[in-house]
Amino acid sequence: MSFPRFAVSVARGLSRPRAAGLPPRSSRHATRMPGGPKFKAGDSVRQTGIYEVTHDRDHRAAHDVVMLADDVFPSCETCDQRVRFRLVRTAPYIFQDQDFEEPR
């Protein structure tokens, strides 16, 4: 059975072809970051997105959180400064997306 090229691209997670007349996606859309850089508590968040949190001494399993640009990565109540954050995927905060921006 053969699938149309579009269906194969979507199934593989590749971007869909752009509809005629629409502008290209902006850089504010999600971008996957395999093996992204690691940050520590106290570092500034440079990009809004989903971060994997890894705790010291495995007191808690790794988990994902959403962090907003210009915030600061927090310390953990148990790990203190030994917690680490890795950018998994950038993702715009909905009210910073051009289609959902709040009027000023």
C-alpha positions in Angstrom: 0.0 0.0 0.0 1.4 3.4 -1.0 0.8 6.6 1.0 0.8 10.0 -0.5 4.0 12.0 0.1 2.1 14.4 2.4 0.9 11.5 4.7 4.4 10.0 4.9 5.9 13.5 5.9 3.3 13.9 8.6 3.8 10.4 9.9 7.5 11.0 10.1 7.0 14.2 12.0 8.2 16.4 9.1 6.5 19.7 8.5 3.5 19.8 6.2 3.6 21.7 3.0 2.5 25.4 3.4 -0.9 26.3 2.1 -0.8 28.7 -0.8 -0.9 32.4 0.2 0.0 31.8 3.8 3.3 33.2 5.2 6.0 30.8 6.3 5.9 29.8 10.0 7.8 32.1 12.2 10.7 31.1 14.4 8.4 31.4 17.4 6.9 28.0 16.6 8.1 24.8 18.4 11.5 23.5 17.6 12.8 20.1 19.0 16.2 20.2 20.7 17.6 16.6 20.9 20.4 16.6 23.4 19.8 20.3 24.1 22.0 22.3 26.5 21.7 21.8 30.3 21.1 24.6 32.7 21.3 24.8 36.5 19.3 26.5 39.2 19.8 30.3 39.1 20.5 30.4 35.3 18.2 32.7 33.2 15.8 31.0 30.9 16.7 32.0 27.4 13.9 30.4 25.5 10.3 29.6 26.4 9.7 25.9 26.1 9.5 22.4 27.6 12.5 21.4 29.8 13.3 18.0 31.2 14.2 18.3 34.9 16.8 15.9 36.3 17.1 15.7 40.1 20.3 14.8 42.1 20.5 11.3 43.6 17.4 10.2 41.8 15.1 11.3 44.7 12.5 11.9 41.9 12.2 10.6 38.3 13.0 13.1 35.5 10.0 15.1 34.5 9.0 17.8 32.0 8.1 21.4 32.9 7.3 24.6 31.0 9.6 27.5 31.5 9.1 31.1 30.2 11.9 33.2 28.7 13.4 35.7 31.1 12.5 33.7 34.2 15.1 32.0 36.4 15.5 28.2 36.7 14.5 27.4 40.3 16.3 25.3 42.9 14.6 22.1 44.2 13.5 21.8 47.8 15.4 18.5 48.1 18.3 18.9 45.6 18.8 22.6 46.2 21.3 23.8 43.5 22.0 20.3 42.1 18.9 20.1 39.9 19.5 20.4 36.2 17.2 21.5 33.3 17.5 20.4 29.6 15.7 22.1 26.8 13.6 19.5 25.1 11.5 21.6 22.7 11.0 25.3 22.3 7.3 26.3 22.3 5.9 29.8 22.3 3.7 31.0 25.2 0.3 31.2 23.7 -0.2 34.9 24.4 3.1 35.6 22.7 1.9 33.8 19.5 0.9 36.2 16.8 -2.6 34.6 16.5 -3.3 34.8 20.2 -1.5 38.0 21.4 -3.4 39.9 23.9 -4.3 43.5 22.8 -2.3 46.2 24.6 
